[in-house]
Amino acid sequence: MMMRVTNRAKDIARCLELAILLEASAPKPGNVSVTTNFEKTSYTDFLASAVATASSFETAAKRGISVSQGKIGLADVGVGRLIRKCISDINAWQHGGNTLLGTIILLFPIAVASGMATTTNNLEMLRKNLKLIVKSTTPRDAVNMYAAIDLANPGGLGKAPNLDINDPDSVNIILHDQISLYKVFEIAEKYDSVCSEWVNNYPITFDLAYPSLTKKLQNKNDPNTATVQTFLEVLAKVPDTFITRKAGIEKSREISTKAKRILNLGGTETPQGKKSLNDFDQELRRSSNLLNPGTTADIIAAALALCVLNGYRP
């Protein structure tokens, strides 16, 4: 029995690790990929980061299995602590700074939910489990999440109106008022799509990105093309909140409009679309990557995780 649990948890962890590698490798505009690096963060930093996630993903999946067996309760999973441990491992394996914080925040509930489900390809059950997991988070999860964010030290956080990560009183307020991680993300969802995915049961991931990726992978089985095209589709419909926090809502909407124009030109499927995509990539990389659509990339990684959990193999 223990061997079956271990093997199942390892398989889930491998699926999520592969999703990170596929997302990082695709030449998405304005992001690090196999063909382009940032000044301080390289593609190899992402490869090392993906490898560093494996043990924490496996632990998360095992805890999901334990929940399904009635050995622990949902509130005992400790999502916040798992994320904190994973970010610490990532920092130990590379020196490129924050590589995967948003992706990790999205993927850990998926890891637990996959462990809880009877099979990894039952996405309806997985999504129901996700809702249960995030709603069962605790104030201690929130405190650990703040510590994880501090460890990752991401840029472009901006200043939150309530419970700001840079305010030393925030943790004390969370513990005193017993504010769960779910409630913290409810506050943040208006200005962060990763938090919005958590509290609204992953609508962009499940309802927009995953169906698009699935169709494109079935048609061509080219993960890079499928990932870039889906990335453009999501960006065209959902302004990137990472850009919004750094450059304002008007700029993020402008970037979304340009992504839509590229799709109308054929995206990666036509010479004109490819040229427009290359120009777009160069524009996003100016001014020290000010216009990096990083949150969109995080959501694409989560959608790729669903594809791999549902049986996709390159």
C-alpha positions in Angstrom: 0.0 0.0 0.0 2.8 2.4 0.9 4.5 1.7 -2.4 1.4 2.5 -4.4 0.9 5.8 -2.5 4.6 6.7 -3.1 4.4 5.8 -6.8 1.2 7.7 -7.3 2.6 10.8 -5.6 5.8 10.6 -7.6 3.8 10.4 -10.9 1.8 13.5 -9.9 5.0 15.4 -9.0 6.6 14.4 -12.4 3.5 15.7 -14.2 3.8 19.1 -12.6 7.6 19.2 -13.1 7.1 18.5 -16.8 4.4 21.2 -17.0 6.9 23.7 -15.7 9.6 22.6 -18.1 7.2 22.8 -21.1 6.0 26.3 -20.1 9.5 27.6 -19.5 10.8 26.2 -22.8 8.2 27.7 -25.1 9.3 31.1 -26.7 6.5 33.2 -25.2 6.8 36.9 -25.9 8.4 38.9 -23.1 9.4 35.9 -21.1 12.5 33.7 -20.5 12.5 30.7 -22.7 14.9 28.2 -24.4 15.9 31.0 -26.9 16.0 34.1 -24.6 17.2 35.0 -21.1 16.7 38.1 -18.9 19.7 40.0 -17.6 19.7 38.2 -14.2 17.5 35.2 -14.9 18.3 32.5 -17.5 16.5 29.5 -19.0 18.8 27.2 -17.0 17.6 28.9 -13.8 14.1 27.7 -14.7 15.4 24.2 -15.4 17.0 24.1 -12.0 13.9 25.5 -10.4 11.7 22.9 -12.0 13.9 20.1 -10.6 13.9 21.7 -7.2 10.1 21.4 -7.0 9.8 17.7 -7.2 10.1 16.6 -3.6 7.6 19.3 -2.4 5.1 18.4 -5.1 5.4 14.7 -4.1 4.8 15.6 -0.4 1.7 17.7 -1.5 0.3 14.8 -3.5 0.9 12.4 -0.5 -1.0 14.7 1.7 -3.9 14.8 -0.8 -3.9 11.0 -0.7 -3.9 11.1 3.1 -7.0 13.4 3.0 -8.8 11.0 0.7 -8.0 8.1 3.1 -9.3 10.1 6.1 -5.9 10.2 7.8 -5.7 14.0 7.9 -8.1 16.8 7.4 -8.0 19.4 4.7 -6.8 22.1 7.1 -3.9 19.9 8.0 -2.4 19.8 4.5 -0.3 22.9 5.2 -0.3 24.4 1.6 1.4 27.5 2.8 4.3 25.6 4.5 4.7 23.4 1.4 5.0 26.5 -0.8 7.5 28.0 1.6 9.6 24.9 1.6 9.5 24.7 -2.2 10.6 28.3 -2.7 13.5 27.6 -0.2 14.5 24.6 -2.3 14.3 26.6 -5.6 16.6 29.3 -4.1 19.1 26.7 -3.1 19.3 25.3 -6.7 19.7 28.5 -8.7 20.9 32.1 -8.5 18.5 33.8 -10.9 16.1 35.2 -8.3 12.4 34.6 -8.4 11.6 32.1 -11.2 8.4 30.3 -10.2 6.5 32.0 -7.4 3.2 32.5 -9.2 3.4 29.1 -10.9 4.1 27.4 -7.5 1.1 29.1 -5.9 -1.1 27.8 -8.6 0.3 24.3 -8.8 0.4 23.3 -5.1 -3.4 23.1 -4.7 -3.4 21.1 -8.0 -0.9 18.7 -6.5 -3.0 18.1 -3.4 -6.2 17.9 -5.4 -4.7 15.3 -7.7 -3.7 13.2 -4.7 -7.3 13.4 -3.4 -8.8 12.3 -6.7 -9.2 8.7 -7.7 -7.4 9.3 -11.0 -5.4 12.2 -12.2 -7.4 12.5 -15.5 -10.7 13.2 -13.7 -10.6 17.0 -14.1 -14.1 17.6 -12.8 -13.2 15.9 -9.5 -9.9 17.6 -9.4 -11.6 21.0 -9.7 -14.0 20.2 -6.9 -11.1 19.2 -4.8 -9.3 22.5 -5.5 -12.2 24.4 -4.2 -12.2 22.4 -1.0 -8.5 22.8 -0.5 -8.2 26.6 -0.9 -11.2 27.2 1.2 -9.7 25.1 4.0 -6.5 27.1 4.3 -5.6 28.6 7.6 -4.0 31.7 9.1 -0.8 29.7 9.5 -0.9 29.0 5.8 -1.2 32.7 5.2 1.8 33.5 7.4 3.8 30.8 5.6 2.8 32.3 2.2 4.1 35.7 3.3 7.3 34.1 4.3 7.5 32.3 0.9 6.9 35.6 -0.9 9.6 37.2 1.1 12.0 34.3 0.2 11.2 34.6 -3.5 11.6 38.4 -3.4 9.6 39.0 -6.5 9.5 42.3 -8.3 6.4 44.2 -9.3 4.4 43.5 -6.2 3.2 47.0 -5.8 1.5 48.2 -2.5 -1.6 46.4 -1.3 -4.4 48.4 0.3 -4.8 45.8 3.1 -2.4 43.3 4.6 0.5 44.5 2.4 3.3 42.0 2.2 5.9 44.7 3.1 4.0 45.8 6.2 5.5 44.1 9.2 2.2 44.4 11.0 0.4 42.3 8.4 1.4 38.9 9.9 0.4 40.0 13.4 -3.0 41.1 12.1 -3.5 37.8 10.3 -2.8 35.8 13.4 -4.7 38.0 15.7 -7.8 38.2 13.5 -7.5 34.6 12.3 -7.5 35.5 8.6 -7.1 32.5 6.4 -4.9 32.4 3.2 -8.1 32.1 1.2 -9.4 35.4 2.8 -6.0 37.1 2.1 -6.3 36.1 -1.6 -9.9 37.3 -1.7 -8.5 40.7 -0.8 -5.8 40.5 -3.4 -7.9 39.0 -6.3 -8.8 42.4 -7.7 -5.2 43.2 -8.6 -3.6 39.7 -9.0 -4.9 37.0 -11.4 -3.1 34.2 -9.5 -5.0 35.1 -6.3 -8.2 35.4 -8.4 -7.7 31.9 -9.8 -7.4 30.6 -6.3 -10.6 32.1 -4.9 -12.7 31.6 -8.1 -11.8 28.0 -8.7 -9.3 28.6 -11.5 -11.6 29.9 -14.3 -8.9 31.1 -16.7 -6.9 27.9 -16.2 -9.8 25.5 -16.7 -12.2 27.4 -19.0 -9.9 29.3 -21.3 -6.3 28.1 -21.3 -6.8 24.3 -20.8 -9.4 23.8 -23.7 -7.2 25.8 -26.0 -4.0 23.9 -25.2 -5.8 20.6 -25.4 -7.1 21.3 -28.9 -3.8 22.6 -30.2 -1.8 19.7 -28.7 -4.2 17.2 -30.3 -4.0 18.9 -33.7 -0.2 19.3 -33.9 1.4 17.8 -30.8 3.8 20.7 -30.9 4.0 21.9 -27.3 5.9 25.1 -28.1 3.5 26.3 -30.7 0.5 25.3 -28.7 1.9 27.1 -25.6 2.7 30.3 -27.4 -0.7 30.4 -29.2 -2.6 29.7 -26.0 -0.5 32.3 -24.2 -1.5 34.9 -26.8 -5.2 33.9 -26.5 -5.2 34.3 -22.7 -3.2 37.6 -22.8 -5.6 38.9 -25.5 -8.6 38.3 -23.2 -7.2 38.9 -19.8 -4.9 41.8 -19.2 -1.8 40.7 -17.3 -1.9 41.9 -13.7 1.9 41.7 -13.3 2.1 44.4 -16.0 -0.9 46.3 -14.5 0.9 46.6 -11.2 4.1 47.8 -12.8 2.9 50.0 -15.7 -0.8 50.6 -15.1 -4.1 49.2 -16.4 -4.1 51.2 -19.6 -0.7 49.7 -20.6 -1.8 46.2 -19.7 -4.9 46.6 -21.8 -2.8 48.0 -24.7 -0.6 44.8 -24.5 -3.7 42.7 -24.6 -5.0 44.5 -27.7 -1.6 43.9 -29.4 -1.8 40.2 -28.5 -5.2 40.0 -30.2 -3.9 41.7 -33.3 -1.1 39.1 -33.6 -3.7 36.3 -33.3 -5.7 38.0 -36.1 -2.6 37.9 -38.2 -2.2 34.1 -37.6 0.2 34.2 -34.6 2.8 31.4 -35.0 0.9 30.0 -38.0 1.7 32.7 -40.6 4.8 34.7 -41.7 3.1 38.0 -41.0 2.0 36.7 -37.6 5.5 35.5 -36.7 7.0 38.9 -37.7 4.4 40.7 -35.5 5.1 38.3 -32.7 8.8 38.9 -32.9 8.3 42.7 -32.8 5.9 42.3 -29.8 8.5 40.2 -28.0 11.1 42.9 -28.5 8.7 45.6 -27.3 7.9 43.7 -24.1 11.6 43.3 -23.3 12.5 46.9 -23.4 13.0 48.9 -20.2 14.4 46.0 -18.2 11.4 43.7 -19.0 8.9 46.2 -17.6 6.2 44.6 -19.6 6.9 41.0 -18.9 3.5 39.1 -18.9 4.6 36.9 -16.0 1.2 36.2 -14.6 -0.1 34.9 -17.9 2.9 32.5 -18.0 2.0 31.2 -14.6 -1.6 30.4 -15.7 -0.3 28.7 -18.8 1.9 26.5 -16.6 -1.2 25.5 -14.6 -3.1 24.7 -17.8 -0.2 22.6 -19.0 -0.2 20.7 -15.7 -3.9 19.8 -16.3 -2.9 18.5 -19.8 -0.1 16.4 -18.5 -2.2 15.1 -15.6 -4.9 14.2 -18.2 -2.4 12.1 -20.2 -0.6 14.4 -22.5 3.0 13.3 -23.3 5.3 15.2 -25.6 
